[in-house]
Amino acid sequence: MSSVASCSMTEIETVGHIARHQRIQPTELAVLTRITPQSMSQILTGMEKAGVIKKVAAKEDKRKVYISLTAAGRDLLEQTRYERDEWLKKSIDETLTKEETEILAKAIPILNKLAIKK
C-alpha cells in the first residue's frame, strides 16, 4: 500500500476519514465507510502492516483502540489529493469549453457551500 494505485477505494476513503477526525475508533470508521466492523478490522490490519496507520489504546479504557495516521499515511493522503486534483484539472482542460470553465468557476463557491454542510 505504498502508492495510491495499490489502494482500494475503501482504503482511500478510510484514510480520509482518519485525517478528518485525527483519531477515531475502528467501529466509527466502519459506520462512516458503510462496511462491517470485521471488514474494517481487516482493512486496518493491512494499513497498519503497511505503516499507514497506528493503533493506540485508549487511556480511559485499554480495550478501546484509536486509529491515527502515520507520516506515511499523511503522505498517502497528500498523494491521493494531488492525483485527484491533477486528474480533475486535466479533465477540465481537455473536455470543457472556455465558457463552460467560466460557469464551473462561478459554481465553485456554491459547491463548497454544499460540501461543508453537515
N, C-alpha and C positions, 0 to 999 in steps of 0.2 A: 504494500500500500504506500509505496514511496512516491507515487505520482498520482495525479488526478485521474489519469486514464485507467489506472488499475482499481479505482474505487467504484462501488455501486452507487446508484442514486440515493439509496437509503443511508449509506455511509456518509456521503457528502451532506445530505440533509441533517444527519446526526451531528456532524462537526459544526454545522451552522447553529443548531440549537444549543450545543455546548458553549459555543462562542458567545451567543446572546445571553445565556444565563450565567456564564463563567464557572459555576459549579452546580451540578444538578444530579439528582438520583436516577439510576437506571430505569426505575418504574415510570418516572416522569418523562424520560426520553421515549419510552415505549408508547406512552399515550400520545405524545406530540408527533411521533412518526407513524402512528396508527399500525403498529405491529405488536406481536405478543411479547410479553416480558422475556420468554425463553429465546425468541429470535433476537431481541435486543441484547441479551446476555452473550449470545454467540458473536454478534457484531462487535460488541465492546471487547470481548476477549481477543479477537483478531486485531482490533485497533490498538489494544494495549501491547500486544506482541510486536506490532509494527512501530511502537513508540509514539503513536499519535495522541494517546490519552494517558492519564494516570488516574488511578483509583486511590482515594484516601478515606479511611474510616472516619465516621462522624465522631466528634469529641463527646457529644451528648449520648450517643448510643453506638457502640462499636459494631453492632450488627448492620448498621446502615452504612452505605458507601456513597461518596460523592465522586462525580466524574468531572475532570477538567482537562483542558488541552495542554499538551507539552509544547515546547518551542517548535518541534516538528509538526505538531498539529496546527499551530498558528501559521506556519509556513505553508502547509497544505491548504488551509483556508484562503490565504492570500493568493496562492497559485490558482485556486478554483475561481476566485473573483476575477483575477486577471484574465484567465482564459474565457470566462463568460463575457467580460467586457469587450475583449478583442473580437469574439465571435459576433457580438451584437453590433459593434462598430462596423465590422466588415459587411455584415448583412444589410445594415442601413445604407452604407456606401454603394453596395452592388445592386440593391433592389429598389430603393426609393428614389423618386424624382426630387429635385430641389424643393418644389412646393410641398411635397409630402414630408420631407425632412423638416421644413419650417413648421408645418402643422404639428408634427411629432414634438418638436422643441417646445411649442406653446402648450402642449398637453402634459409635459413632464411635471409641472407643479401640481396638476390635478391628480396624476398618477401617484405622486409622492404622498399626497394627502390620503389617498386610499390605502397606500401601503403601510402607513404608520397608524392607521385607525385600528383600535383594539376592540 
